[in-house]
Amino acid sequence: MLKRAAASDIVTWWALVAGSLLFLPVLLASGHLPLSASVWRLAVASAAVETVYYVLLAYAYGQWDFSQVYPMARGTAPVLLAVWSALLLREYPSAWGAAGIVVIVLGLVVVGGGRSGGPGRGLLAALGVALCTSLYSLIDGVAVRRGSPAPYTVAVLGLTAILIAPVALIRNRPAAVLAEGRRQWPRAVAAGALMMLGYMCVLRAYTIERLAYAGAVREVSVVLAALVGWRWLGESFGPRRVAGASAVFLGILMLAFFG
């Protein structure tokens, strides 16, 4: 949805605002803020990282095809998250997990290559997105072991909307932001609702399964992303992307189920 928007950075901000307002009752359902002070501090830290994430994501979508950005950005994140989990949480991958990491990296090389003109800024932005994803996933994985996933999701994305607002207004005139919001409100509302629902499910999974494994499973959508880019965004879908995205998919499964 964001890739097809002319001003993806503005629509991203409106999506965060819309999703936060739609799900605000979840945060206030119990009549008071159901998060402790320590969890709120983690929410602020996560929101700061996610602000950088969304800025880089919008930029990457403007530089590269969706079916290249998405596998690169999302496929690298489980590798980094596995590293942080090992270093900070003492969760070490097995031999299968290490093999899965190698397969993911090889698949990313295949997906990220093949475009004339070298990797360029789109690749760097996509890798920045992956780094941010791994960092806020680590923060959120710790936070949901101290508080409820649903209200925490609303808190994080609501804070992210607040932090991104100055960026949106610096890059664009307020009149343009308002005009784009009126023009794209159905897309923004739909994207915002999906962001909230999707990440609530992710954070719920973090409370059930080990962080590195749950974080890896969420990225199996990389193959679907390549199909979406081809079917609905008019992007090329050659054998190189099929092979690369499939390798990332296989590596993630190895990391998740055998790691």
Buried (B, 14 or more C-beta within 10 A) or exposed (E): BBBEBEBBBBBBBBBBBBBBBBBEEBBEEEEEEBBEEEBBEBBBBBBBBBBBBBBBBBBBBBBBBBBBBBBBBBBBBBBBBBBBBBEEBEBEBEEEBBBBBEBBBBBBEBBBEEBEEEBEEBBBBBBBBBBBBBBBBBBBBBBBEEBBBBBBBBBBBBBBBEBBBEBBBEBBEEEBBEBBBEBBBEBBBBBBBEBBBEBBEBBBBBEEBBBBBBBBBBBBBBBEBBBBBBEEEEBEBEEBBBEBBBBBBBBBBBBBEBB
